[in-house]
C-alpha cells in the first residue's frame, strides 16, 4: 500500500513539473514560432 501511494505522489509531482515546463517555455503558438522578419501573418 505504501508503494502505491508513493507511486501516485511521484506521478503527480512529475505531471506538475511537466506542466510547468511545457506551459511556460516550450509551447508557443504557430504564429509566434514561425514568424520571422520577412513574414507577416
mmCIF entry with sequence, helices, sheets and N, C-alpha, C, O atoms, coordinates in Angstrom:
data_MODEL
# 
_entry.id   MODEL 
# 
_entity.id                         1 
_entity.type                       polymer 
_entity.pdbx_number_of_molecules   1 
# 
_entity_poly.entity_id                      1 
_entity_poly.type                           'polypeptide(L)' 
_entity_poly.nstd_linkage                   no 
_entity_poly.nstd_monomer                   no 
_entity_poly.pdbx_seq_one_letter_code       
;(UNK)(UNK)(UNK)(UNK)(UNK)(UNK)(UNK)(UNK)(UNK)(UNK)(UNK)(UNK)(UNK)(UNK)(UNK)(UNK)
(UNK)(UNK)(UNK)(UNK)(UNK)(UNK)(UNK)(UNK)(UNK)(UNK)(UNK)(UNK)(UNK)(UNK)(UNK)(UNK)
(UNK)(UNK)(UNK)(UNK)(UNK)(UNK)(UNK)(UNK)(UNK)
;
_entity_poly.pdbx_seq_one_letter_code_can   XXXXXXXXXXXXXXXXXXXXXXXXXXXXXXXXXXXXXXXXX 
_entity_poly.pdbx_strand_id                 A 
# 
loop_
_entity_poly_seq.entity_id 
_entity_poly_seq.num 
_entity_poly_seq.mon_id 
_entity_poly_seq.hetero 
1 1  UNK n 
1 2  UNK n 
1 3  UNK n 
1 4  UNK n 
1 5  UNK n 
1 6  UNK n 
1 7  UNK n 
1 8  UNK n 
1 9  UNK n 
1 10 UNK n 
1 11 UNK n 
1 12 UNK n 
1 13 UNK n 
1 14 UNK n 
1 15 UNK n 
1 16 UNK n 
1 17 UNK n 
1 18 UNK n 
1 19 UNK n 
1 20 UNK n 
1 21 UNK n 
1 22 UNK n 
1 23 UNK n 
1 24 UNK n 
1 25 UNK n 
1 26 UNK n 
1 27 UNK n 
1 28 UNK n 
1 29 UNK n 
1 30 UNK n 
1 31 UNK n 
1 32 UNK n 
1 33 UNK n 
1 34 UNK n 
1 35 UNK n 
1 36 UNK n 
1 37 UNK n 
1 38 UNK n 
1 39 UNK n 
1 40 UNK n 
1 41 UNK n 
# 
_struct_asym.id          A 
_struct_asym.entity_id   1 
# 
loop_
_struct_conf.conf_type_id 
_struct_conf.id 
_struct_conf.pdbx_PDB_helix_id 
_struct_conf.beg_label_comp_id 
_struct_conf.beg_label_asym_id 
_struct_conf.beg_label_seq_id 
_struct_conf.pdbx_beg_PDB_ins_code 
_struct_conf.end_label_comp_id 
_struct_conf.end_label_asym_id 
_struct_conf.end_label_seq_id 
_struct_conf.pdbx_end_PDB_ins_code 
_struct_conf.beg_auth_comp_id 
_struct_conf.beg_auth_asym_id 
_struct_conf.beg_auth_seq_id 
_struct_conf.end_auth_comp_id 
_struct_conf.end_auth_asym_id 
_struct_conf.end_auth_seq_id 
_struct_conf.pdbx_PDB_helix_class 
_struct_conf.details 
_struct_conf.pdbx_PDB_helix_length 
HELX_P HELX_P1 AA1 UNK A 2  ? UNK A 21 ? UNK A 2  UNK A 21 1 ? 20 
HELX_P HELX_P2 AA2 UNK A 22 ? UNK A 26 ? UNK A 22 UNK A 26 3 ? 5  
HELX_P HELX_P3 AA3 UNK A 30 ? UNK A 34 ? UNK A 30 UNK A 34 1 ? 5  
# 
_struct_conf_type.id          HELX_P 
_struct_conf_type.criteria    ? 
_struct_conf_type.reference   ? 
# 
loop_
_atom_site.group_PDB 
_atom_site.id 
_atom_site.type_symbol 
_atom_site.label_atom_id 
_atom_site.label_alt_id 
_atom_site.label_comp_id 
_atom_site.label_asym_id 
_atom_site.label_entity_id 
_atom_site.label_seq_id 
_atom_site.pdbx_PDB_ins_code 
_atom_site.Cartn_x 
_atom_site.Cartn_y 
_atom_site.Cartn_z 
_atom_site.occupancy 
_atom_site.B_iso_or_equiv 
_atom_site.pdbx_formal_charge 
_atom_site.auth_seq_id 
_atom_site.auth_comp_id 
_atom_site.auth_asym_id 
_atom_site.auth_atom_id 
_atom_site.pdbx_PDB_model_num 
ATOM 1   N N  . UNK A 1 1  ? 0.825  -1.194 0.000   1.00 0.00 ? 1  UNK A N  1 
ATOM 2   C CA . UNK A 1 1  ? 0.000  0.000  0.000   1.00 0.00 ? 1  UNK A CA 1 
ATOM 3   C C  . UNK A 1 1  ? 0.866  1.253  0.000   1.00 0.00 ? 1  UNK A C  1 
ATOM 4   O O  . UNK A 1 1  ? 0.547  2.248  -0.651  1.00 0.00 ? 1  UNK A O  1 
ATOM 5   N N  . UNK A 1 2  ? 1.947  1.184  0.730   1.00 0.00 ? 2  UNK A N  1 
ATOM 6   C CA . UNK A 1 2  ? 2.835  2.331  0.822   1.00 0.00 ? 2  UNK A CA 1 
ATOM 7   C C  . UNK A 1 2  ? 3.467  2.643  -0.545  1.00 0.00 ? 2  UNK A C  1 
ATOM 8   O O  . UNK A 1 2  ? 3.616  3.809  -0.912  1.00 0.00 ? 2  UNK A O  1 
ATOM 9   N N  . UNK A 1 3  ? 3.830  1.606  -1.282  1.00 0.00 ? 3  UNK A N  1 
ATOM 10  C CA . UNK A 1 3  ? 4.458  1.827  -2.586  1.00 0.00 ? 3  UNK A CA 1 
ATOM 11  C C  . UNK A 1 3  ? 3.456  2.383  -3.598  1.00 0.00 ? 3  UNK A C  1 
ATOM 12  O O  . UNK A 1 3  ? 3.839  3.154  -4.478  1.00 0.00 ? 3  UNK A O  1 
ATOM 13  N N  . UNK A 1 4  ? 2.186  2.008  -3.491  1.00 0.00 ? 4  UNK A N  1 
ATOM 14  C CA . UNK A 1 4  ? 1.162  2.536  -4.389  1.00 0.00 ? 4  UNK A CA 1 
ATOM 15  C C  . UNK A 1 4  ? 0.978  4.026  -4.144  1.00 0.00 ? 4  UNK A C  1 
ATOM 16  O O  . UNK A 1 4  ? 0.907  4.809  -5.091  1.00 0.00 ? 4  UNK A O  1 
ATOM 17  N N  . UNK A 1 5  ? 0.903  4.417  -2.894  1.00 0.00 ? 5  UNK A N  1 
ATOM 18  C CA . UNK A 1 5  ? 0.769  5.837  -2.571  1.00 0.00 ? 5  UNK A CA 1 
ATOM 19  C C  . UNK A 1 5  ? 1.992  6.633  -3.012  1.00 0.00 ? 5  UNK A C  1 
ATOM 20  O O  . UNK A 1 5  ? 1.867  7.745  -3.524  1.00 0.00 ? 5  UNK A O  1 
ATOM 21  N N  . UNK A 1 6  ? 3.160  6.061  -2.811  1.00 0.00 ? 6  UNK A N  1 
ATOM 22  C CA . UNK A 1 6  ? 4.390  6.721  -3.233  1.00 0.00 ? 6  UNK A CA 1 
ATOM 23  C C  . UNK A 1 6  ? 4.419  6.876  -4.755  1.00 0.00 ? 6  UNK A C  1 
ATOM 24  O O  . UNK A 1 6  ? 4.862  7.905  -5.264  1.00 0.00 ? 6  UNK A O  1 
ATOM 25  N N  . UNK A 1 7  ? 3.957  5.875  -5.470  1.00 0.00 ? 7  UNK A N  1 
ATOM 26  C CA . UNK A 1 7  ? 3.880  5.962  -6.927  1.00 0.00 ? 7  UNK A CA 1 
ATOM 27  C C  . UNK A 1 7  ? 2.909  7.034  -7.386  1.00 0.00 ? 7  UNK A C  1 
ATOM 28  O O  . UNK A 1 7  ? 3.192  7.760  -8.339  1.00 0.00 ? 7  UNK A O  1 
ATOM 29  N N  . UNK A 1 8  ? 1.769  7.141  -6.720  1.00 0.00 ? 8  UNK A N  1 
ATOM 30  C CA . UNK A 1 8  ? 0.793  8.188  -7.059  1.00 0.00 ? 8  UNK A CA 1 
ATOM 31  C C  . UNK A 1 8  ? 1.365  9.579  -6.809  1.00 0.00 ? 8  UNK A C  1 
ATOM 32  O O  . UNK A 1 8  ? 1.196  10.483 -7.627  1.00 0.00 ? 8  UNK A O  1 
ATOM 33  N N  . UNK A 1 9  ? 2.029  9.743  -5.699  1.00 0.00 ? 9  UNK A N  1 
ATOM 34  C CA . UNK A 1 9  ? 2.638  11.042 -5.380  1.00 0.00 ? 9  UNK A CA 1 
ATOM 35  C C  . UNK A 1 9  ? 3.716  11.381 -6.404  1.00 0.00 ? 9  UNK A C  1 
ATOM 36  O O  . UNK A 1 9  ? 3.815  12.526 -6.846  1.00 0.00 ? 9  UNK A O  1 
ATOM 37  N N  . UNK A 1 10 ? 4.527  10.388 -6.783  1.00 0.00 ? 10 UNK A N  1 
ATOM 38  C CA . UNK A 1 10 ? 5.575  10.621 -7.777  1.00 0.00 ? 10 UNK A CA 1 
ATOM 39  C C  . UNK A 1 10 ? 4.964  11.007 -9.121  1.00 0.00 ? 10 UNK A C  1 
ATOM 40  O O  . UNK A 1 10 ? 5.479  11.898 -9.797  1.00 0.00 ? 10 UNK A O  1 
ATOM 41  N N  . UNK A 1 11 ? 3.876  10.353 -9.517  1.00 0.00 ? 11 UNK A N  1 
ATOM 42  C CA . UNK A 1 11 ? 3.220  10.672 -10.788 1.00 0.00 ? 11 UNK A CA 1 
ATOM 43  C C  . UNK A 1 11 ? 2.660  12.090 -10.770 1.00 0.00 ? 11 UNK A C  1 
ATOM 44  O O  . UNK A 1 11 ? 2.741  12.801 -11.771 1.00 0.00 ? 11 UNK A O  1 
ATOM 45  N N  . UNK A 1 12 ? 2.102  12.500 -9.655  1.00 0.00 ? 12 UNK A N  1 
ATOM 46  C CA . UNK A 1 12 ? 1.558  13.853 -9.539  1.00 0.00 ? 12 UNK A CA 1 
ATOM 47  C C  . UNK A 1 12 ? 2.677  14.891 -9.615  1.00 0.00 ? 12 UNK A C  1 
ATOM 48  O O  . UNK A 1 12 ? 2.535  15.911 -10.289 1.00 0.00 ? 12 UNK A O  1 
ATOM 49  N N  . UNK A 1 13 ? 3.766  14.636 -8.937  1.00 0.00 ? 13 UNK A N  1 
ATOM 50  C CA . UNK A 1 13 ? 4.897  15.568 -8.953  1.00 0.00 ? 13 UNK A CA 1 
ATOM 51  C C  . UNK A 1 13 ? 5.475  15.681 -10.357 1.00 0.00 ? 13 UNK A C  1 
ATOM 52  O O  . UNK A 1 13 ? 5.786  16.784 -10.807 1.00 0.00 ? 13 UNK A O  1 
ATOM 53  N N  . UNK A 1 14 ? 5.623  14.562 -11.053 1.00 0.00 ? 14 UNK A N  1 
ATOM 54  C CA . UNK A 1 14 ? 6.151  14.583 -12.421 1.00 0.00 ? 14 UNK A CA 1 
ATOM 55  C C  . UNK A 1 14 ? 5.196  15.328 -13.347 1.00 0.00 ? 14 UNK A C  1 
ATOM 56  O O  . UNK A 1 14 ? 5.632  16.102 -14.198 1.00 0.00 ? 14 UNK A O  1 
ATOM 57  N N  . UNK A 1 15 ? 3.899  15.096 -13.184 1.00 0.00 ? 15 UNK A N  1 
ATOM 58  C CA . UNK A 1 15 ? 2.908  15.770 -14.027 1.00 0.00 ? 15 UNK A CA 1 
ATOM 59  C C  . UNK A 1 15 ? 2.933  17.277 -13.800 1.00 0.00 ? 15 UNK A C  1 
ATOM 60  O O  . UNK A 1 15 ? 2.870  18.045 -14.760 1.00 0.00 ? 15 UNK A O  1 
ATOM 61  N N  . UNK A 1 16 ? 3.023  17.704 -12.564 1.00 0.00 ? 16 UNK A N  1 
ATOM 62  C CA . UNK A 1 16 ? 3.075  19.136 -12.271 1.00 0.00 ? 16 UNK A CA 1 
ATOM 63  C C  . UNK A 1 16 ? 4.348  19.774 -12.827 1.00 0.00 ? 16 UNK A C  1 
ATOM 64  O O  . UNK A 1 16 ? 4.317  20.892 -13.342 1.00 0.00 ? 16 UNK A O  1 
ATOM 65  N N  . UNK A 1 17 ? 5.453  19.062 -12.720 1.00 0.00 ? 17 UNK A N  1 
ATOM 66  C CA . UNK A 1 17 ? 6.708  19.568 -13.279 1.00 0.00 ? 17 UNK A CA 1 
ATOM 67  C C  . UNK A 1 17 ? 6.639  19.693 -14.793 1.00 0.00 ? 17 UNK A C  1 
ATOM 68  O O  . UNK A 1 17 ? 7.090  20.689 -15.358 1.00 0.00 ? 17 UNK A O  1 
ATOM 69  N N  . UNK A 1 18 ? 6.077  18.687 -15.449 1.00 0.00 ? 18 UNK A N  1 
ATOM 70  C CA . UNK A 1 18 ? 5.936  18.737 -16.904 1.00 0.00 ? 18 UNK A CA 1 
ATOM 71  C C  . UNK A 1 18 ? 5.003  19.863 -17.321 1.00 0.00 ? 18 UNK A C  1 
ATOM 72  O O  . UNK A 1 18 ? 5.255  20.545 -18.315 1.00 0.00 ? 18 UNK A O  1 
ATOM 73  N N  . UNK A 1 19 ? 3.944  20.057 -16.581 1.00 0.00 ? 19 UNK A N  1 
ATOM 74  C CA . UNK A 1 19 ? 3.009  21.154 -16.880 1.00 0.00 ? 19 UNK A CA 1 
ATOM 75  C C  . UNK A 1 19 ? 3.717  22.501 -16.782 1.00 0.00 ? 19 UNK A C  1 
ATOM 76  O O  . UNK A 1 19 ? 3.549  23.361 -17.647 1.00 0.00 ? 19 UNK A O  1 
ATOM 77  N N  . UNK A 1 20 ? 4.504  22.681 -15.734 1.00 0.00 ? 20 UNK A N  1 
ATOM 78  C CA . UNK A 1 20 ? 5.187  23.963 -15.539 1.00 0.00 ? 20 UNK A CA 1 
ATOM 79  C C  . UNK A 1 20 ? 6.185  24.222 -16.659 1.00 0.00 ? 20 UNK A C  1 
ATOM 80  O O  . UNK A 1 20 ? 6.291  25.349 -17.142 1.00 0.00 ? 20 UNK A O  1 
ATOM 81  N N  . UNK A 1 21 ? 6.911  23.202 -17.074 1.00 0.00 ? 21 UNK A N  1 
ATOM 82  C CA . UNK A 1 21 ? 7.913  23.384 -18.130 1.00 0.00 ? 21 UNK A CA 1 
ATOM 83  C C  . UNK A 1 21 ? 7.237  23.630 -19.474 1.00 0.00 ? 21 UNK A C  1 
ATOM 84  O O  . UNK A 1 21 ? 7.606  24.557 -20.194 1.00 0.00 ? 21 UNK A O  1 
ATOM 85  N N  . UNK A 1 22 ? 6.250  22.807 -19.813 1.00 0.00 ? 22 UNK A N  1 
ATOM 86  C CA . UNK A 1 22 ? 5.614  22.931 -21.121 1.00 0.00 ? 22 UNK A CA 1 
ATOM 87  C C  . UNK A 1 22 ? 4.776  24.193 -21.235 1.00 0.00 ? 22 UNK A C  1 
ATOM 88  O O  . UNK A 1 22 ? 4.746  24.821 -22.293 1.00 0.00 ? 22 UNK A O  1 
ATOM 89  N N  . UNK A 1 23 ? 4.108  24.568 -20.181 1.00 0.00 ? 23 UNK A N  1 
ATOM 90  C CA . UNK A 1 23 ? 3.238  25.732 -20.242 1.00 0.00 ? 23 UNK A CA 1 
ATOM 91  C C  . UNK A 1 23 ? 4.036  27.027 -20.326 1.00 0.00 ? 23 UNK A C  1 
ATOM 92  O O  . UNK A 1 23 ? 3.604  27.986 -20.966 1.00 0.00 ? 23 UNK A O  1 
ATOM 93  N N  . UNK A 1 24 ? 5.177  27.056 -19.693 1.00 0.00 ? 24 UNK A N  1 
ATOM 94  C CA . UNK A 1 24 ? 5.913  28.316 -19.613 1.00 0.00 ? 24 UNK A CA 1 
ATOM 95  C C  . UNK A 1 24 ? 6.909  28.549 -20.729 1.00 0.00 ? 24 UNK A C  1 
ATOM 96  O O  . UNK A 1 24 ? 7.050  29.686 -21.181 1.00 0.00 ? 24 UNK A O  1 
ATOM 97  N N  . UNK A 1 25 ? 7.604  27.528 -21.193 1.00 0.00 ? 25 UNK A N  1 
ATOM 98  C CA . UNK A 1 25 ? 8.723  27.790 -22.088 1.00 0.00 ? 25 UNK A CA 1 
ATOM 99  C C  . UNK A 1 25 ? 8.621  27.096 -23.433 1.00 0.00 ? 25 UNK A C  1 
ATOM 100 O O  . UNK A 1 25 ? 9.012  27.678 -24.445 1.00 0.00 ? 25 UNK A O  1 
ATOM 101 N N  . UNK A 1 26 ? 8.120  25.895 -23.481 1.00 0.00 ? 26 UNK A N  1 
ATOM 102 C CA . UNK A 1 26 ? 8.196  25.105 -24.705 1.00 0.00 ? 26 UNK A CA 1 
ATOM 103 C C  . UNK A 1 26 ? 7.062  25.428 -25.656 1.00 0.00 ? 26 UNK A C  1 
ATOM 104 O O  . UNK A 1 26 ? 7.296  25.614 -26.850 1.00 0.00 ? 26 UNK A O  1 
ATOM 105 N N  . UNK A 1 27 ? 5.845  25.500 -25.156 1.00 0.00 ? 27 UNK A N  1 
ATOM 106 C CA . UNK A 1 27 ? 4.699  25.684 -26.031 1.00 0.00 ? 27 UNK A CA 1 
ATOM 107 C C  . UNK A 1 27 ? 4.550  27.139 -26.445 1.00 0.00 ? 27 UNK A C  1 
ATOM 108 O O  . UNK A 1 27 ? 4.476  28.041 -25.611 1.00 0.00 ? 27 UNK A O  1 
ATOM 109 N N  . UNK A 1 28 ? 4.507  27.343 -27.754 1.00 0.00 ? 28 UNK A N  1 
ATOM 110 C CA . UNK A 1 28 ? 4.208  28.643 -28.325 1.00 0.00 ? 28 UNK A CA 1 
ATOM 111 C C  . UNK A 1 28 ? 3.277  28.410 -29.499 1.00 0.00 ? 28 UNK A C  1 
ATOM 112 O O  . UNK A 1 28 ? 3.272  27.328 -30.086 1.00 0.00 ? 28 UNK A O  1 
ATOM 113 N N  . UNK A 1 29 ? 2.503  29.403 -29.837 1.00 0.00 ? 29 UNK A N  1 
ATOM 114 C CA . UNK A 1 29 ? 1.595  29.255 -30.965 1.00 0.00 ? 29 UNK A CA 1 
ATOM 115 C C  . UNK A 1 29 ? 2.403  29.217 -32.262 1.00 0.00 ? 29 UNK A C  1 
ATOM 116 O O  . UNK A 1 29 ? 3.563  29.628 -32.295 1.00 0.00 ? 29 UNK A O  1 
ATOM 117 N N  . UNK A 1 30 ? 1.782  28.723 -33.319 1.00 0.00 ? 30 UNK A N  1 
ATOM 118 C CA . UNK A 1 30 ? 2.449  28.653 -34.618 1.00 0.00 ? 30 UNK A CA 1 
ATOM 119 C C  . UNK A 1 30 ? 2.817  30.051 -35.102 1.00 0.00 ? 30 UNK A C  1 
ATOM 120 O O  . UNK A 1 30 ? 3.858  30.246 -35.729 1.00 0.00 ? 30 UNK A O  1 
ATOM 121 N N  . UNK A 1 31 ? 1.966  31.010 -34.809 1.00 0.00 ? 31 UNK A N  1 
ATOM 122 C CA . UNK A 1 31 ? 2.244  32.381 -35.223 1.00 0.00 ? 31 UNK A CA 1 
ATOM 123 C C  . UNK A 1 31 ? 3.517  32.909 -34.557 1.00 0.00 ? 31 UNK A C  1 
ATOM 124 O O  . UNK A 1 31 ? 4.327  33.571 -35.206 1.00 0.00 ? 31 UNK A O  1 
ATOM 125 N N  . UNK A 1 32 ? 3.692  32.626 -33.291 1.00 0.00 ? 32 UNK A N  1 
ATOM 126 C CA . UNK A 1 32 ? 4.891  33.073 -32.580 1.00 0.00 ? 32 UNK A CA 1 
ATOM 127 C C  . UNK A 1 32 ? 6.123  32.297 -33.030 1.00 0.00 ? 32 UNK A C  1 
ATOM 128 O O  . UNK A 1 32 ? 7.207  32.865 -33.160 1.00 0.00 ? 32 UNK A O  1 
ATOM 129 N N  . UNK A 1 33 ? 5.956  31.003 -33.266 1.00 0.00 ? 33 UNK A N  1 
ATOM 130 C CA . UNK A 1 33 ? 7.112  30.159 -33.576 1.00 0.00 ? 33 UNK A CA 1 
ATOM 131 C C  . UNK A 1 33 ? 7.654  30.394 -34.976 1.00 0.00 ? 33 UNK A C  1 
ATOM 132 O O  . UNK A 1 33 ? 8.871  30.381 -35.163 1.00 0.00 ? 33 UNK A O  1 
ATOM 133 N N  . UNK A 1 34 ? 6.799  30.608 -35.960 1.00 0.00 ? 34 UNK A N  1 
ATOM 134 C CA . UNK A 1 34 ? 7.243  30.644 -37.336 1.00 0.00 ? 34 UNK A CA 1 
ATOM 135 C C  . UNK A 1 34 ? 7.284  32.053 -37.940 1.00 0.00 ? 34 UNK A C  1 
ATOM 136 O O  . UNK A 1 34 ? 7.523  32.191 -39.140 1.00 0.00 ? 34 UNK A O  1 
ATOM 137 N N  . UNK A 1 35 ? 7.064  33.068 -37.162 1.00 0.00 ? 35 UNK A N  1 
ATOM 138 C CA . UNK A 1 35 ? 7.139  34.430 -37.664 1.00 0.00 ? 35 UNK A CA 1 
ATOM 139 C C  . UNK A 1 35 ? 8.597  34.903 -37.672 1.00 0.00 ? 35 UNK A C  1 
ATOM 140 O O  . UNK A 1 35 ? 9.303  34.814 -36.667 1.00 0.00 ? 35 UNK A O  1 
ATOM 141 N N  . UNK A 1 36 ? 9.019  35.396 -38.807 1.00 0.00 ? 36 UNK A N  1 
ATOM 142 C CA . UNK A 1 36 ? 10.360 35.964 -38.927 1.00 0.00 ? 36 UNK A CA 1 
ATOM 143 C C  . UNK A 1 36 ? 10.226 37.406 -39.373 1.00 0.00 ? 36 UNK A C  1 
ATOM 144 O O  . UNK A 1 36 ? 9.116  37.922 -39.504 1.00 0.00 ? 36 UNK A O  1 
ATOM 145 N N  . UNK A 1 37 ? 11.346 38.050 -39.604 1.00 0.00 ? 37 UNK A N  1 
ATOM 146 C CA . UNK A 1 37 ? 11.307 39.454 -40.005 1.00 0.00 ? 37 UNK A CA 1 
ATOM 147 C C  . UNK A 1 37 ? 10.684 39.638 -41.386 1.00 0.00 ? 37 UNK A C  1 
ATOM 148 O O  . UNK A 1 37 ? 10.083 40.678 -41.655 1.00 0.00 ? 37 UNK A O  1 
ATOM 149 N N  . UNK A 1 38 ? 10.820 38.644 -42.265 1.00 0.00 ? 38 UNK A N  1 
ATOM 150 C CA . UNK A 1 38 ? 10.327 38.778 -43.628 1.00 0.00 ? 38 UNK A CA 1 
ATOM 151 C C  . UNK A 1 38 ? 8.923  38.236 -43.839 1.00 0.00 ? 38 UNK A C  1 
ATOM 152 O O  . UNK A 1 38 ? 8.422  38.265 -44.964 1.00 0.00 ? 38 UNK A O  1 
ATOM 153 N N  . UNK A 1 39 ? 8.271  37.741 -42.789 1.00 0.00 ? 39 UNK A N  1 
ATOM 154 C CA . UNK A 1 39 ? 6.945  37.112 -42.932 1.00 0.00 ? 39 UNK A CA 1 
ATOM 155 C C  . UNK A 1 39 ? 5.943  37.881 -42.111 1.00 0.00 ? 39 UNK A C  1 
ATOM 156 O O  . UNK A 1 39 ? 6.186  38.219 -40.952 1.00 0.00 ? 39 UNK A O  1 
ATOM 157 N N  . UNK A 1 40 ? 4.800  38.154 -42.738 1.00 0.00 ? 40 UNK A N  1 
ATOM 158 C CA . UNK A 1 40 ? 3.693  38.783 -41.995 1.00 0.00 ? 40 UNK A CA 1 
ATOM 159 C C  . UNK A 1 40 ? 2.529  37.826 -41.987 1.00 0.00 ? 40 UNK A C  1 
ATOM 160 O O  . UNK A 1 40 ? 2.113  37.335 -43.036 1.00 0.00 ? 40 UNK A O  1 
ATOM 161 N N  . UNK A 1 41 ? 2.005  37.560 -40.824 1.00 0.00 ? 41 UNK A N  1 
ATOM 162 C CA . UNK A 1 41 ? 0.839  36.682 -40.716 1.00 0.00 ? 41 UNK A CA 1 
ATOM 163 C C  . UNK A 1 41 ? -0.389 37.485 -40.393 1.00 0.00 ? 41 UNK A C  1 
ATOM 164 O O  . UNK A 1 41 ? -1.477 36.924 -40.261 1.00 0.00 ? 41 UNK A O  1 
# 
